[in-house]
Amino acid sequence: MVKKAKRRSKHIPQRTCVGCREVLRKRALIRIVKGPEGVVIDLTGKAHGRGAYLHDKRSCWLHGINGSLDHALRTELTDQEKQTLMDYMMENLPDESLPPSGAEGQST
C-alpha cells in the first residue's frame, strides 16, 4: 500500500493586537519595540527588544498608548515616547471617522 504524501501548509506567525486583542498574521500588524534606545516603531519586524503589536487603526493605537502598551512592553511609556507614537499615528494612520476613499458622492 502506497501512502500519499501529505502536503504541509506553511506556518504563518500569528500575533495579537494589544489594542483590541484580535489575532492576525504578524505582517498585518505594526510592531512597537522597547529597546535600549527607548520605544520605537519597528516596520521591519526585526529590531531587538521586547515587542508589542498594533493594528493600523487609530482606536487600537489610542487604547495602546493609554495603557495596554505599558503592560505588553513591561515598562511605563514616557511622555516623549507617547508623543512619538501619537505623531506616527496622526501622520500615517487613516482617520476612522472618514468614509473609505471612493465612497464620497454615493447614495444608497
N, C-alpha and C positions, 0 to 999 in steps of 0.2 A: 504494500500500500504506500503510495507516494503522498507525502504531506505537502499541502500548498504553503508557500512562504507567506507569512502574514506581513503585510506592509505596515510598518510603524508610522504613526503620524508624528510630524516634527513637533518637538516640545516648544511651546510658546510661553515665555515667562509672564506670569500674572502679578500685578501689583494692585494695592488698594489706595484709592484717593483718600487722603486724611481729612478732606473737607466734607465729603458726602458718604464715604465708606463703600463706594461702588468698586467692584473688582473688574479691572480691564487688563488688556495686554500692556506690557511695560512701555512699548513705543507710543501708546496713545496718551500717556501722561507726561507731565513735566516734573523733572526731579529737582528737588531743593536739597542742598548738601551743607552740613555743618562740618567744616574742616578747620585746619589750623589758622586760616586767614579769615574765618568767620562764616556767615551764611552766604552762599552763592547759588545762583541758578545754573544748574548743570544741564545744558542742552545736549551734550554728548552722552550722558548717562554713565560716564566712566571716571568721574572725579573721585578722589579719595575722601573718605569721611562718612559719617552717618547720613543716610539719605531718607527723604520722605517724598511722596508723590502727590501731585495735584492735577485735576482736570484743567482744561483751558477755559474754564468758566469762572467768571468773577465771583459768583456766590461761593464756590469752593475755596477760592483764594481768600476771600474775606473771613470765612469760617476758620481757615487755616491760620491766618495771620492773628486772629483773635484768640488763639489758644491751642488748637489741635497740633500745630507745627511745633510748639514748645514741647508738648508731650512726646511727639514722634521723634524729634531730634534730641530728646533728653537734655534740653537746655532752656534757658529763658532768652527769647529774642530781645536784642537791644532795640531802642527806638530807631536807631540808624538802620539796623537790619530790617525792621518792619517797614521803614520808609523806602528802602531799596526794593523790597518786594511789592509794595504799593505802586511805586513808579513803574516797575516792569508790568504789573497788571494793567495799569491805566494806558500804557503805551502799546501793549501787544495783545491784549485780550479784548474781544468784542463786547460791547455793552449788551447785556441780555435783554434790556427793555426795548431795544430797537428791533423792528421786524427783520427777518433774514433778507439779504440783498436780493433784489429782483422781485420782492413781494409788494413794492410800492405800486399803487395805482390799480391793484387787483381788487375786484369786488366779488363778494360771494352771493 
